Amino acid sequence: MSIALLSVLALAQAAGPLSPPDCTYDREVMLALSQQEFDQDLEGGWRSLAKRGCSEEAAELIRDWRHEKRAHASILYWHEGQLRAEIGQTEQAIALFKLTYKSPEWDRDFGWNHYVDGSIAFLSRDRERLARAIERLKGMPAPDNLTFNRPDGSSFTMAWPPNLNVLEAFDRCWDRPYAEAYAMRECVAPEQAG
């Protein structure tokens, strides 16, 4: 859940009861999308549901899309797991996260497995394991070039190590639910909070 969505929810709760979000979507259209359209379009695919506050429906849609396409890309398991963690389906989220581990050879220079370990540690309430994952991730040597090109031709410089900010947010907001620790400003960027 994004910081903006949490702010909207807080304002709406102060104003009175929320009406449920509209979680309807065209299932046939969604299942016909390519993986790029379904998973990487930041405005479309499953994200269009999640942005409306329909995280459970989005998780179910990812599961259905994976089954329909017989797709086993780890990023699909990861995104479904994040949505399930967000709505408190902790055991399902952990099981999905475990499916995303990379081989040591693949992960030698990136640290994805440390991010997975830390995320599972947070959900499992194992703070020592989270601390170890953070330290291992901090120890990842940075590549010579951290500048990458986007599909539109623009470039960006990646923060190193990737996902450290998320694991540190989990540690900083240990007693918060996953969705809050992952997205709330005081968890992710405390120097910018309040």
C-alpha positions as CSV (number, residue, x, y, z in Angstrom):
1,M,0.0,0.0,0.0
2,S,1.5,3.3,-0.9
3,I,2.0,6.3,1.4
4,A,-0.6,8.2,-0.6
5,L,-3.2,5.5,-0.2
6,L,-2.5,5.2,3.6
7,S,-3.0,9.0,3.9
8,V,-6.3,8.8,1.9
9,L,-7.5,6.0,4.2
10,A,-6.6,7.9,7.3
11,L,-8.5,11.0,6.1
12,A,-11.5,8.9,5.1
13,Q,-11.6,7.1,8.5
14,A,-11.6,10.5,10.2
15,A,-14.5,11.6,8.1
16,G,-16.6,8.5,8.7
17,P,-17.0,4.9,7.5
18,L,-15.5,4.0,4.2
19,S,-17.5,2.6,1.4
20,P,-15.9,-0.5,0.0
21,P,-13.7,0.0,-3.1
22,D,-14.9,-1.1,-6.5
23,C,-13.0,-4.3,-7.1
24,T,-14.6,-5.3,-10.3
25,Y,-12.5,-6.0,-13.4
26,D,-12.7,-7.8,-16.7
27,R,-11.2,-11.2,-15.9
28,E,-10.8,-12.2,-19.6
29,V,-9.0,-9.1,-20.5
30,M,-6.6,-9.4,-17.5
31,L,-5.9,-13.1,-18.2
32,A,-5.1,-12.2,-21.8
33,L,-2.4,-9.7,-20.9
34,S,1.3,-10.5,-21.5
35,Q,3.5,-10.8,-18.4
36,Q,4.9,-7.4,-19.2
37,E,1.4,-5.8,-19.4
38,F,0.1,-7.8,-16.4
39,D,3.0,-7.4,-14.0
40,Q,5.2,-4.5,-15.0
41,D,2.7,-1.9,-16.2
42,L,2.6,0.4,-13.1
43,E,-0.9,1.6,-14.0
44,G,-2.4,-1.6,-15.4
45,G,-2.6,-5.3,-14.8
46,W,-3.0,-6.4,-11.2
47,R,-1.7,-3.1,-10.0
48,S,-4.9,-1.4,-11.2
49,L,-6.8,-3.4,-8.6
50,A,-4.3,-3.0,-5.8
51,K,-4.3,0.8,-6.3
52,R,-8.0,0.8,-5.6
53,G,-7.6,-1.0,-2.3
54,C,-8.4,-4.4,-3.7
55,S,-5.2,-6.2,-2.5
56,E,-6.9,-9.6,-1.9
57,E,-8.5,-9.5,-5.4
58,A,-5.2,-8.5,-6.9
59,A,-3.4,-11.4,-5.2
60,E,-6.1,-13.9,-6.4
61,L,-5.8,-12.4,-9.9
62,I,-2.0,-12.9,-9.9
63,R,-2.5,-16.5,-8.8
64,D,-5.1,-17.1,-11.5
65,W,-2.9,-15.5,-14.2
66,R,0.0,-17.7,-13.2
67,H,-2.2,-20.8,-13.4
68,E,-3.8,-19.7,-16.7
69,K,-0.4,-19.0,-18.3
70,R,1.5,-21.8,-16.5
71,A,3.9,-19.0,-15.6
72,H,6.5,-19.6,-12.9
73,A,8.5,-16.3,-13.0
74,S,9.6,-15.6,-9.4
75,I,8.5,-12.0,-9.6
76,L,4.9,-13.1,-9.9
77,Y,5.3,-15.2,-6.7
78,W,6.9,-12.2,-5.1
79,H,4.2,-9.8,-6.0
80,E,1.4,-12.1,-4.9
81,G,3.3,-12.7,-1.7
82,Q,3.6,-9.0,-1.0
83,L,-0.1,-8.6,-1.5
84,R,-0.9,-11.5,0.8
85,A,1.5,-10.1,3.4
86,E,-0.3,-6.8,3.1
87,I,-3.7,-8.3,3.9
88,G,-2.3,-10.5,6.8
89,Q,-2.1,-13.8,4.9
90,T,1.3,-14.4,6.5
91,E,1.7,-18.1,5.9
92,Q,0.8,-17.9,2.3
93,A,3.1,-14.9,1.8
94,I,6.0,-16.7,3.4
95,A,5.4,-19.8,1.2
96,L,5.3,-17.6,-1.9
97,F,8.4,-15.6,-0.9
98,K,10.3,-18.9,-0.5
99,L,9.6,-19.7,-4.1
100,T,11.7,-16.6,-5.2
101,Y,15.1,-17.6,-3.9
102,K,17.8,-17.5,-6.6
103,S,20.8,-19.8,-7.0
104,P,23.9,-18.6,-5.2
105,E,25.6,-18.1,-8.5
106,W,22.8,-15.9,-9.9
107,D,22.6,-13.9,-6.6
108,R,26.3,-13.5,-5.9
109,D,26.3,-9.9,-7.0
110,F,22.8,-8.7,-6.2
111,G,21.6,-9.8,-2.7
112,W,18.1,-10.8,-3.6
113,N,18.2,-13.8,-1.3
114,H,19.1,-11.5,1.6
115,Y,16.1,-9.4,0.8
116,V,13.9,-12.5,0.8
117,D,15.5,-13.7,4.1
118,G,14.8,-10.3,5.7
119,S,11.2,-10.2,4.5
120,I,10.5,-13.7,5.7
121,A,12.2,-12.8,9.0
122,F,9.9,-9.8,9.4
123,L,6.8,-11.9,8.7
124,S,8.0,-14.7,11.0
125,R,8.8,-12.2,13.8
126,D,12.5,-13.2,13.9
127,R,14.3,-10.0,14.5
128,E,17.7,-11.6,14.8
129,R,17.3,-13.1,11.3
130,L,16.2,-9.7,10.0
131,A,19.4,-8.1,11.5
132,R,21.6,-10.8,9.8
133,A,19.9,-10.2,6.5
134,I,20.4,-6.5,6.8
135,E,24.1,-7.0,7.5
136,R,24.6,-9.4,4.7
137,L,22.8,-7.1,2.3
138,K,25.0,-4.1,3.4
139,G,28.0,-6.3,2.7
140,M,27.2,-6.7,-1.0
141,P,29.9,-5.0,-3.1
142,A,28.5,-2.3,-5.4
143,P,29.0,-2.8,-9.2
144,D,31.1,-0.3,-11.1
145,N,28.0,1.2,-12.8
146,L,24.7,1.8,-11.0
147,T,23.2,3.7,-13.9
148,F,20.5,1.9,-16.0
149,N,18.3,2.8,-18.9
150,R,14.6,2.6,-18.7
151,P,12.5,1.3,-21.7
152,D,11.6,5.0,-22.5
153,G,15.3,5.9,-22.9
154,S,15.6,7.8,-19.7
155,S,18.2,6.7,-17.1
156,F,18.3,6.3,-13.4
157,T,20.9,5.5,-10.8
158,M,20.0,2.6,-8.6
159,A,20.4,2.9,-4.8
160,W,22.9,0.3,-3.5
161,P,22.3,-2.2,-2.1
162,P,18.9,-2.8,-3.6
163,N,16.0,-3.2,-1.1
164,L,18.1,-2.3,2.0
165,N,15.7,0.6,2.6
166,V,12.8,-1.9,2.9
167,L,14.6,-4.2,5.3
168,E,15.7,-1.2,7.4
169,A,12.0,0.0,7.4
170,F,11.0,-3.4,8.7
171,D,13.5,-3.1,11.5
172,R,12.5,0.6,12.2
173,C,8.8,-0.3,12.3
174,W,9.1,-3.8,13.8
175,D,5.8,-3.6,15.6
176,R,3.8,-2.4,12.6
177,P,1.9,-4.6,10.1
178,Y,3.7,-5.4,6.9
179,A,1.8,-2.9,4.8
180,E,2.7,0.0,7.1
181,A,6.3,-1.0,7.7
182,Y,6.7,-1.3,3.9
183,A,5.1,1.9,2.9
184,M,4.6,4.4,5.7
185,R,6.8,7.5,5.5
186,E,8.1,7.3,9.1
187,C,9.2,3.7,8.4
188,V,10.7,4.1,5.0
189,A,12.1,7.6,5.2
190,P,12.0,8.8,8.8
191,E,14.1,11.9,8.1
192,Q,11.2,13.1,5.9
193,A,8.4,12.2,8.3
194,G,6.2,14.7,10.0
